[in-house]
Amino acid sequence: MTRRPAGRTVLLAAAELLAWWAALALLWLVLVSTVDTLERIVGASCAALGALLARAGRRAVTWR
């Protein structure tokens, strides 16, 4: 098994988290009817938590 350089691993993890966050935030924007400042903060926070959980779940299944 070949190991990736540490910098590349961090970049791939950050890119995966950003992709998950963007997808979940976009889904939230599609489903919400009105958007004010507090709802944007809550939506972004929930999308970030969902991105962390999605990455953790994927890593648990694929064990990478």
mmCIF file of the N, C-alpha and C atoms, coordinates in Angstrom:
data_MODEL
# 
_entry.id   MODEL 
# 
loop_
_atom_site.group_PDB 
_atom_site.id 
_atom_site.type_symbol 
_atom_site.label_atom_id 
_atom_site.label_alt_id 
_atom_site.label_comp_id 
_atom_site.label_asym_id 
_atom_site.label_entity_id 
_atom_site.label_seq_id 
_atom_site.pdbx_PDB_ins_code 
_atom_site.Cartn_x 
_atom_site.Cartn_y 
_atom_site.Cartn_z 
_atom_site.occupancy 
_atom_site.B_iso_or_equiv 
_atom_site.pdbx_formal_charge 
_atom_site.auth_seq_id 
_atom_site.auth_comp_id 
_atom_site.auth_asym_id 
_atom_site.auth_atom_id 
_atom_site.pdbx_PDB_model_num 
ATOM 1   N N  . MET A 1 1  ? 0.847   -1.174 0.000  1.00 0.00 ? 1  MET A N  1 
ATOM 2   C CA . MET A 1 1  ? 0.000   0.000  0.000  1.00 0.00 ? 1  MET A CA 1 
ATOM 3   C C  . MET A 1 1  ? 0.893   1.238  0.000  1.00 0.00 ? 1  MET A C  1 
ATOM 4   N N  . THR A 1 2  ? 0.601   2.159  -0.880 1.00 0.00 ? 2  THR A N  1 
ATOM 5   C CA . THR A 1 2  ? 1.359   3.405  -0.923 1.00 0.00 ? 2  THR A CA 1 
ATOM 6   C C  . THR A 1 2  ? 0.670   4.448  -0.061 1.00 0.00 ? 2  THR A C  1 
ATOM 7   N N  . ARG A 1 3  ? 1.475   5.241  0.599  1.00 0.00 ? 3  ARG A N  1 
ATOM 8   C CA . ARG A 1 3  ? 0.929   6.283  1.473  1.00 0.00 ? 3  ARG A CA 1 
ATOM 9   C C  . ARG A 1 3  ? 1.008   7.619  0.760  1.00 0.00 ? 3  ARG A C  1 
ATOM 10  N N  . ARG A 1 4  ? -0.016  8.440  0.959  1.00 0.00 ? 4  ARG A N  1 
ATOM 11  C CA . ARG A 1 4  ? -0.035  9.781  0.381  1.00 0.00 ? 4  ARG A CA 1 
ATOM 12  C C  . ARG A 1 4  ? 0.755   10.733 1.269  1.00 0.00 ? 4  ARG A C  1 
ATOM 13  N N  . PRO A 1 5  ? 1.329   11.768 0.662  1.00 0.00 ? 5  PRO A N  1 
ATOM 14  C CA . PRO A 1 5  ? 1.970   12.796 1.490  1.00 0.00 ? 5  PRO A CA 1 
ATOM 15  C C  . PRO A 1 5  ? 0.933   13.472 2.384  1.00 0.00 ? 5  PRO A C  1 
ATOM 16  N N  . ALA A 1 6  ? 1.362   13.900 3.559  1.00 0.00 ? 6  ALA A N  1 
ATOM 17  C CA . ALA A 1 6  ? 0.435   14.472 4.543  1.00 0.00 ? 6  ALA A CA 1 
ATOM 18  C C  . ALA A 1 6  ? -0.290  15.699 4.001  1.00 0.00 ? 6  ALA A C  1 
ATOM 19  N N  . GLY A 1 7  ? 0.398   16.558 3.266  1.00 0.00 ? 7  GLY A N  1 
ATOM 20  C CA . GLY A 1 7  ? -0.232  17.757 2.719  1.00 0.00 ? 7  GLY A CA 1 
ATOM 21  C C  . GLY A 1 7  ? -1.342  17.430 1.745  1.00 0.00 ? 7  GLY A C  1 
ATOM 22  N N  . ARG A 1 8  ? -1.117  16.418 0.924  1.00 0.00 ? 8  ARG A N  1 
ATOM 23  C CA . ARG A 1 8  ? -2.141  16.021 -0.056 1.00 0.00 ? 8  ARG A CA 1 
ATOM 24  C C  . ARG A 1 8  ? -3.358  15.422 0.651  1.00 0.00 ? 8  ARG A C  1 
ATOM 25  N N  . THR A 1 9  ? -3.134  14.662 1.696  1.00 0.00 ? 9  THR A N  1 
ATOM 26  C CA . THR A 1 9  ? -4.237  14.064 2.445  1.00 0.00 ? 9  THR A CA 1 
ATOM 27  C C  . THR A 1 9  ? -5.112  15.149 3.069  1.00 0.00 ? 9  THR A C  1 
ATOM 28  N N  . VAL A 1 10 ? -4.483  16.175 3.608  1.00 0.00 ? 10 VAL A N  1 
ATOM 29  C CA . VAL A 1 10 ? -5.235  17.270 4.221  1.00 0.00 ? 10 VAL A CA 1 
ATOM 30  C C  . VAL A 1 10 ? -6.041  18.013 3.163  1.00 0.00 ? 10 VAL A C  1 
ATOM 31  N N  . LEU A 1 11 ? -5.441  18.245 1.996  1.00 0.00 ? 11 LEU A N  1 
ATOM 32  C CA . LEU A 1 11 ? -6.164  18.925 0.923  1.00 0.00 ? 11 LEU A CA 1 
ATOM 33  C C  . LEU A 1 11 ? -7.350  18.105 0.429  1.00 0.00 ? 11 LEU A C  1 
ATOM 34  N N  . LEU A 1 12 ? -7.169  16.799 0.305  1.00 0.00 ? 12 LEU A N  1 
ATOM 35  C CA . LEU A 1 12 ? -8.277  15.946 -0.133 1.00 0.00 ? 12 LEU A CA 1 
ATOM 36  C C  . LEU A 1 12 ? -9.404  15.932 0.901  1.00 0.00 ? 12 LEU A C  1 
ATOM 37  N N  . ALA A 1 13 ? -9.048  15.900 2.176  1.00 0.00 ? 13 ALA A N  1 
ATOM 38  C CA . ALA A 1 13 ? -10.062 15.927 3.236  1.00 0.00 ? 13 ALA A CA 1 
ATOM 39  C C  . ALA A 1 13 ? -10.811 17.255 3.223  1.00 0.00 ? 13 ALA A C  1 
ATOM 40  N N  . ALA A 1 14 ? -10.081 18.352 3.051  1.00 0.00 ? 14 ALA A N  1 
ATOM 41  C CA . ALA A 1 14 ? -10.724 19.668 3.009  1.00 0.00 ? 14 ALA A CA 1 
ATOM 42  C C  . ALA A 1 14 ? -11.633 19.785 1.790  1.00 0.00 ? 14 ALA A C  1 
ATOM 43  N N  . ALA A 1 15 ? -11.191 19.270 0.652  1.00 0.00 ? 15 ALA A N  1 
ATOM 44  C CA . ALA A 1 15 ? -12.012 19.328 -0.559 1.00 0.00 ? 15 ALA A CA 1 
ATOM 45  C C  . ALA A 1 15 ? -13.280 18.493 -0.391 1.00 0.00 ? 15 ALA A C  1 
ATOM 46  N N  . GLU A 1 16 ? -13.161 17.331 0.241  1.00 0.00 ? 16 GLU A N  1 
ATOM 47  C CA . GLU A 1 16 ? -14.339 16.496 0.463  1.00 0.00 ? 16 GLU A CA 1 
ATOM 48  C C  . GLU A 1 16 ? -15.321 17.176 1.405  1.00 0.00 ? 16 GLU A C  1 
ATOM 49  N N  . LEU A 1 17 ? -14.808 17.769 2.483  1.00 0.00 ? 17 LEU A N  1 
ATOM 50  C CA . LEU A 1 17 ? -15.690 18.480 3.410  1.00 0.00 ? 17 LEU A CA 1 
ATOM 51  C C  . LEU A 1 17 ? -16.372 19.660 2.733  1.00 0.00 ? 17 LEU A C  1 
ATOM 52  N N  . LEU A 1 18 ? -15.625 20.394 1.930  1.00 0.00 ? 18 LEU A N  1 
ATOM 53  C CA . LEU A 1 18 ? -16.212 21.536 1.214  1.00 0.00 ? 18 LEU A CA 1 
ATOM 54  C C  . LEU A 1 18 ? -17.287 21.083 0.229  1.00 0.00 ? 18 LEU A C  1 
ATOM 55  N N  . ALA A 1 19 ? -17.046 19.983 -0.457 1.00 0.00 ? 19 ALA A N  1 
ATOM 56  C CA . ALA A 1 19 ? -18.040 19.470 -1.409 1.00 0.00 ? 19 ALA A CA 1 
ATOM 57  C C  . ALA A 1 19 ? -19.309 19.032 -0.680 1.00 0.00 ? 19 ALA A C  1 
ATOM 58  N N  . TRP A 1 20 ? -19.155 18.321 0.439  1.00 0.00 ? 20 TRP A N  1 
ATOM 59  C CA . TRP A 1 20 ? -20.317 17.913 1.217  1.00 0.00 ? 20 TRP A CA 1 
ATOM 60  C C  . TRP A 1 20 ? -21.069 19.118 1.745  1.00 0.00 ? 20 TRP A C  1 
ATOM 61  N N  . TRP A 1 21 ? -20.314 20.101 2.266  1.00 0.00 ? 21 TRP A N  1 
ATOM 62  C CA . TRP A 1 21 ? -20.959 21.293 2.815  1.00 0.00 ? 21 TRP A CA 1 
ATOM 63  C C  . TRP A 1 21 ? -21.741 22.030 1.731  1.00 0.00 ? 21 TRP A C  1 
ATOM 64  N N  . ALA A 1 22 ? -21.145 22.191 0.559  1.00 0.00 ? 22 ALA A N  1 
ATOM 65  C CA . ALA A 1 22 ? -21.821 22.901 -0.532 1.00 0.00 ? 22 ALA A CA 1 
ATOM 66  C C  . ALA A 1 22 ? -23.097 22.173 -0.949 1.00 0.00 ? 22 ALA A C  1 
ATOM 67  N N  . ALA A 1 23 ? -23.031 20.857 -1.058 1.00 0.00 ? 23 ALA A N  1 
ATOM 68  C CA . ALA A 1 23 ? -24.208 20.087 -1.457 1.00 0.00 ? 23 ALA A CA 1 
ATOM 69  C C  . ALA A 1 23 ? -25.316 20.198 -0.407 1.00 0.00 ? 23 ALA A C  1 
ATOM 70  N N  . LEU A 1 24 ? -24.952 20.084 0.856  1.00 0.00 ? 24 LEU A N  1 
ATOM 71  C CA . LEU A 1 24 ? -25.964 20.158 1.913  1.00 0.00 ? 24 LEU A CA 1 
ATOM 72  C C  . LEU A 1 24 ? -26.523 21.568 2.067  1.00 0.00 ? 24 LEU A C  1 
ATOM 73  N N  . ALA A 1 25 ? -25.675 22.578 1.924  1.00 0.00 ? 25 ALA A N  1 
ATOM 74  C CA . ALA A 1 25 ? -26.155 23.962 2.011  1.00 0.00 ? 25 ALA A CA 1 
ATOM 75  C C  . ALA A 1 25 ? -27.089 24.271 0.841  1.00 0.00 ? 25 ALA A C  1 
ATOM 76  N N  . LEU A 1 26 ? -26.755 23.781 -0.346 1.00 0.00 ? 26 LEU A N  1 
ATOM 77  C CA . LEU A 1 26 ? -27.618 23.988 -1.506 1.00 0.00 ? 26 LEU A CA 1 
ATOM 78  C C  . LEU A 1 26 ? -28.962 23.295 -1.313 1.00 0.00 ? 26 LEU A C  1 
ATOM 79  N N  . LEU A 1 27 ? -28.937 22.085 -0.784 1.00 0.00 ? 27 LEU A N  1 
ATOM 80  C CA . LEU A 1 27 ? -30.185 21.380 -0.501 1.00 0.00 ? 27 LEU A CA 1 
ATOM 81  C C  . LEU A 1 27 ? -31.031 22.167 0.502  1.00 0.00 ? 27 LEU A C  1 
ATOM 82  N N  . TRP A 1 28 ? -30.397 22.705 1.530  1.00 0.00 ? 28 TRP A N  1 
ATOM 83  C CA . TRP A 1 28 ? -31.122 23.506 2.513  1.00 0.00 ? 28 TRP A CA 1 
ATOM 84  C C  . TRP A 1 28 ? -31.742 24.734 1.848  1.00 0.00 ? 28 TRP A C  1 
ATOM 85  N N  . LEU A 1 29 ? -30.988 25.406 0.985  1.00 0.00 ? 29 LEU A N  1 
ATOM 86  C CA . LEU A 1 29 ? -31.528 26.588 0.312  1.00 0.00 ? 29 LEU A CA 1 
ATOM 87  C C  . LEU A 1 29 ? -32.720 26.248 -0.574 1.00 0.00 ? 29 LEU A C  1 
ATOM 88  N N  . VAL A 1 30 ? -32.697 25.091 -1.180 1.00 0.00 ? 30 VAL A N  1 
ATOM 89  C CA . VAL A 1 30 ? -33.818 24.676 -2.030 1.00 0.00 ? 30 VAL A CA 1 
ATOM 90  C C  . VAL A 1 30 ? -35.062 24.408 -1.181 1.00 0.00 ? 30 VAL A C  1 
ATOM 91  N N  . LEU A 1 31 ? -34.864 23.852 0.000  1.00 0.00 ? 31 LEU A N  1 
ATOM 92  C CA . LEU A 1 31 ? -36.006 23.446 0.818  1.00 0.00 ? 31 LEU A CA 1 
ATOM 93  C C  . LEU A 1 31 ? -36.577 24.548 1.704  1.00 0.00 ? 31 LEU A C  1 
ATOM 94  N N  . VAL A 1 32 ? -35.814 25.591 1.976  1.00 0.00 ? 32 VAL A N  1 
ATOM 95  C CA . VAL A 1 32 ? -36.298 26.640 2.870  1.00 0.00 ? 32 VAL A CA 1 
ATOM 96  C C  . VAL A 1 32 ? -37.072 27.687 2.058  1.00 0.00 ? 32 VAL A C  1 
ATOM 97  N N  . SER A 1 33 ? -38.088 28.258 2.669  1.00 0.00 ? 33 SER A N  1 
ATOM 98  C CA . SER A 1 33 ? -38.908 29.220 1.923  1.00 0.00 ? 33 SER A CA 1 
ATOM 99  C C  . SER A 1 33 ? -38.421 30.659 2.086  1.00 0.00 ? 33 SER A C  1 
ATOM 100 N N  . THR A 1 34 ? -38.111 31.059 3.311  1.00 0.00 ? 34 THR A N  1 
ATOM 101 C CA . THR A 1 34 ? -37.614 32.416 3.533  1.00 0.00 ? 34 THR A CA 1 
ATOM 102 C C  . THR A 1 34 ? -36.248 32.334 4.192  1.00 0.00 ? 34 THR A C  1 
ATOM 103 N N  . VAL A 1 35 ? -35.398 33.294 3.874  1.00 0.00 ? 35 VAL A N  1 
ATOM 104 C CA . VAL A 1 35 ? -34.033 33.261 4.404  1.00 0.00 ? 35 VAL A CA 1 
ATOM 105 C C  . VAL A 1 35 ? -33.733 34.587 5.080  1.00 0.00 ? 35 VAL A C  1 
ATOM 106 N N  . ASP A 1 36 ? -33.424 34.528 6.377  1.00 0.00 ? 36 ASP A N  1 
ATOM 107 C CA . ASP A 1 36 ? -32.916 35.702 7.070  1.00 0.00 ? 36 ASP A CA 1 
ATOM 108 C C  . ASP A 1 36 ? -31.549 35.345 7.662  1.00 0.00 ? 36 ASP A C  1 
ATOM 109 N N  . THR A 1 37 ? -30.931 36.261 8.352  1.00 0.00 ? 37 THR A N  1 
ATOM 110 C CA . THR A 1 37 ? -29.562 36.066 8.822  1.00 0.00 ? 37 THR A CA 1 
ATOM 111 C C  . THR A 1 37 ? -29.428 34.878 9.763  1.00 0.00 ? 37 THR A C  1 
ATOM 112 N N  . LEU A 1 38 ? -30.319 34.756 10.721 1.00 0.00 ? 38 LEU A N  1 
ATOM 113 C CA . LEU A 1 38 ? -30.244 33.650 11.675 1.00 0.00 ? 38 LEU A CA 1 
ATOM 114 C C  . LEU A 1 38 ? -30.411 32.307 10.968 1.00 0.00 ? 38 LEU A C  1 
ATOM 115 N N  . GLU A 1 39 ? -31.333 32.239 10.009 1.00 0.00 ? 39 GLU A N  1 
ATOM 116 C CA . GLU A 1 39 ? -31.527 30.993 9.271  1.00 0.00 ? 39 GLU A CA 1 
ATOM 117 C C  . GLU A 1 39 ? -30.313 30.645 8.427  1.00 0.00 ? 39 GLU A C  1 
ATOM 118 N N  . ARG A 1 40 ? -29.614 31.630 7.897  1.00 0.00 ? 40 ARG A N  1 
ATOM 119 C CA . ARG A 1 40 ? -28.382 31.358 7.139  1.00 0.00 ? 40 ARG A CA 1 
ATOM 120 C C  . ARG A 1 40 ? -27.310 30.772 8.050  1.00 0.00 ? 40 ARG A C  1 
ATOM 121 N N  . ILE A 1 41 ? -27.187 31.323 9.256  1.00 0.00 ? 41 ILE A N  1 
ATOM 122 C CA . ILE A 1 41 ? -26.188 30.829 10.205 1.00 0.00 ? 41 ILE A CA 1 
ATOM 123 C C  . ILE A 1 41 ? -26.513 29.395 10.617 1.00 0.00 ? 41 ILE A C  1 
ATOM 124 N N  . VAL A 1 42 ? -27.762 29.144 10.935 1.00 0.00 ? 42 VAL A N  1 
ATOM 125 C CA . VAL A 1 42 ? -28.183 27.799 11.337 1.00 0.00 ? 42 VAL A CA 1 
ATOM 126 C C  . VAL A 1 42 ? -28.025 26.814 10.177 1.00 0.00 ? 42 VAL A C  1 
ATOM 127 N N  . GLY A 1 43 ? -28.412 27.218 8.983  1.00 0.00 ? 43 GLY A N  1 
ATOM 128 C CA . GLY A 1 43 ? -28.275 26.348 7.815  1.00 0.00 ? 43 GLY A CA 1 
ATOM 129 C C  . GLY A 1 43 ? -26.828 26.015 7.511  1.00 0.00 ? 43 GLY A C  1 
ATOM 130 N N  . ALA A 1 44 ? -25.951 27.007 7.581  1.00 0.00 ? 44 ALA A N  1 
ATOM 131 C CA . ALA A 1 44 ? -24.528 26.767 7.320  1.00 0.00 ? 44 ALA A CA 1 
ATOM 132 C C  . ALA A 1 44 ? -23.929 25.868 8.399  1.00 0.00 ? 44 ALA A C  1 
ATOM 133 N N  . SER A 1 45 ? -24.335 26.072 9.647  1.00 0.00 ? 45 SER A N  1 
ATOM 134 C CA . SER A 1 45 ? -23.830 25.244 10.743 1.00 0.00 ? 45 SER A CA 1 
ATOM 135 C C  . SER A 1 45 ? -24.293 23.796 10.607 1.00 0.00 ? 45 SER A C  1 
ATOM 136 N N  . CYS A 1 46 ? -25.559 23.617 10.295 1.00 0.00 ? 46 CYS A N  1 
ATOM 137 C CA . CYS A 1 46 ? -26.077 22.257 10.119 1.00 0.00 ? 46 CYS A CA 1 
ATOM 138 C C  . CYS A 1 46 ? -25.437 21.572 8.920  1.00 0.00 ? 46 CYS A C  1 
ATOM 139 N N  . ALA A 1 47 ? -25.191 22.315 7.859  1.00 0.00 ? 47 ALA A N  1 
ATOM 140 C CA . ALA A 1 47 ? -24.513 21.745 6.696  1.00 0.00 ? 47 ALA A CA 1 
ATOM 141 C C  . ALA A 1 47 ? -23.082 21.341 7.046  1.00 0.00 ? 47 ALA A C  1 
ATOM 142 N N  . ALA A 1 48 ? -22.410 22.139 7.871  1.00 0.00 ? 48 ALA A N  1 
ATOM 143 C CA . ALA A 1 48 ? -21.045 21.796 8.291  1.00 0.00 ? 48 ALA A CA 1 
ATOM 144 C C  . ALA A 1 48 ? -21.044 20.529 9.142  1.00 0.00 ? 48 ALA A C  1 
ATOM 145 N N  . LEU A 1 49 ? -21.986 20.424 10.062 1.00 0.00 ? 49 LEU A N  1 
ATOM 146 C CA . LEU A 1 49 ? -22.093 19.222 10.890 1.00 0.00 ? 49 LEU A CA 1 
ATOM 147 C C  . LEU A 1 49 ? -22.421 18.005 10.022 1.00 0.00 ? 49 LEU A C  1 
ATOM 148 N N  . GLY A 1 50 ? -23.320 18.183 9.083  1.00 0.00 ? 50 GLY A N  1 
ATOM 149 C CA . GLY A 1 50 ? -23.660 17.097 8.169  1.00 0.00 ? 50 GLY A CA 1 
ATOM 150 C C  . GLY A 1 50 ? -22.479 16.675 7.320  1.00 0.00 ? 50 GLY A C  1 
ATOM 151 N N  . ALA A 1 51 ? -21.657 17.631 6.899  1.00 0.00 ? 51 ALA A N  1 
ATOM 152 C CA . ALA A 1 51 ? -20.466 17.313 6.110  1.00 0.00 ? 51 ALA A CA 1 
ATOM 153 C C  . ALA A 1 51 ? -19.474 16.497 6.931  1.00 0.00 ? 51 ALA A C  1 
ATOM 154 N N  . LEU A 1 52 ? -19.288 16.871 8.186  1.00 0.00 ? 52 LEU A N  1 
ATOM 155 C CA . LEU A 1 52 ? -18.381 16.108 9.055  1.00 0.00 ? 52 LEU A CA 1 
ATOM 156 C C  . LEU A 1 52 ? -18.894 14.684 9.263  1.00 0.00 ? 52 LEU A C  1 
ATOM 157 N N  . LEU A 1 53 ? -20.188 14.546 9.492  1.00 0.00 ? 53 LEU A N  1 
ATOM 158 C CA . LEU A 1 53 ? -20.765 13.220 9.694  1.00 0.00 ? 53 LEU A CA 1 
ATOM 159 C C  . LEU A 1 53 ? -20.724 12.373 8.419  1.00 0.00 ? 53 LEU A C  1 
ATOM 160 N N  . ALA A 1 54 ? -20.944 13.006 7.269  1.00 0.00 ? 54 ALA A N  1 
ATOM 161 C CA . ALA A 1 54 ? -20.889 12.277 6.009  1.00 0.00 ? 54 ALA A CA 1 
ATOM 162 C C  . ALA A 1 54 ? -19.476 11.773 5.728  1.00 0.00 ? 54 ALA A C  1 
ATOM 163 N N  . ARG A 1 55 ? -18.486 12.609 6.001  1.00 0.00 ? 55 ARG A N  1 
ATOM 164 C CA . ARG A 1 55 ? -17.097 12.186 5.789  1.00 0.00 ? 55 ARG A CA 1 
ATOM 165 C C  . ARG A 1 55 ? -16.722 11.071 6.758  1.00 0.00 ? 55 ARG A C  1 
ATOM 166 N N  . ALA A 1 56 ? -17.135 11.206 8.005  1.00 0.00 ? 56 ALA A N  1 
ATOM 167 C CA . ALA A 1 56 ? -16.844 10.160 8.988  1.00 0.00 ? 56 ALA A CA 1 
ATOM 168 C C  . ALA A 1 56 ? -17.520 8.844  8.602  1.00 0.00 ? 56 ALA A C  1 
ATOM 169 N N  . GLY A 1 57 ? -18.744 8.919  8.124  1.00 0.00 ? 57 GLY A N  1 
ATOM 170 C CA . GLY A 1 57 ? -19.445 7.716  7.688  1.00 0.00 ? 57 GLY A CA 1 
ATOM 171 C C  . GLY A 1 57 ? -18.791 7.071  6.482  1.00 0.00 ? 57 GLY A C  1 
ATOM 172 N N  . ARG A 1 58 ? -18.363 7.886  5.533  1.00 0.00 ? 58 ARG A N  1 
ATOM 173 C CA . ARG A 1 58 ? -17.683 7.327  4.358  1.00 0.00 ? 58 ARG A CA 1 
ATOM 174 C C  . ARG A 1 58 ? -16.368 6.668  4.755  1.00 0.00 ? 58 ARG A C  1 
ATOM 175 N N  . ARG A 1 59 ? -15.631 7.317  5.655  1.00 0.00 ? 59 ARG A N  1 
ATOM 176 C CA . ARG A 1 59 ? -14.361 6.729  6.096  1.00 0.00 ? 59 ARG A CA 1 
ATOM 177 C C  . ARG A 1 59 ? -14.579 5.432  6.859  1.00 0.00 ? 59 ARG A C  1 
ATOM 178 N N  . ALA A 1 60 ? -15.655 5.363  7.632  1.00 0.00 ? 60 ALA A N  1 
ATOM 179 C CA . ALA A 1 60 ? -15.942 4.142  8.383  1.00 0.00 ? 60 ALA A CA 1 
ATOM 180 C C  . ALA A 1 60 ? -16.269 2.991  7.448  1.00 0.00 ? 60 ALA A C  1 
ATOM 181 N N  . VAL A 1 61 ? -16.947 3.302  6.341  1.00 0.00 ? 61 VAL A N  1 
ATOM 182 C CA . VAL A 1 61 ? -17.336 2.250  5.402  1.00 0.00 ? 61 VAL A CA 1 
ATOM 183 C C  . VAL A 1 61 ? -16.150 1.824  4.540  1.00 0.00 ? 61 VAL A C  1 
ATOM 184 N N  . THR A 1 62 ? -15.376 2.787  4.048  1.00 0.00 ? 62 THR A N  1 
ATOM 185 C CA . THR A 1 62 ? -14.269 2.458  3.135  1.00 0.00 ? 62 THR A CA 1 
ATOM 186 C C  . THR A 1 62 ? -12.957 2.230  3.858  1.00 0.00 ? 62 THR A C  1 
ATOM 187 N N  . TRP A 1 63 ? -12.853 2.662  5.109  1.00 0.00 ? 63 TRP A N  1 
ATOM 188 C CA . TRP A 1 63 ? -11.669 2.488  5.956  1.00 0.00 ? 63 TRP A CA 1 
ATOM 189 C C  . TRP A 1 63 ? -10.410 3.038  5.296  1.00 0.00 ? 63 TRP A C  1 
ATOM 190 N N  . ARG A 1 64 ? -10.470 4.332  4.900  1.00 0.00 ? 64 ARG A N  1 
ATOM 191 C CA . ARG A 1 64 ? -9.293  4.998  4.321  1.00 0.00 ? 64 ARG A CA 1 
ATOM 192 C C  . ARG A 1 64 ? -8.817  6.045  5.258  1.00 0.00 ? 64 ARG A C  1 
# 
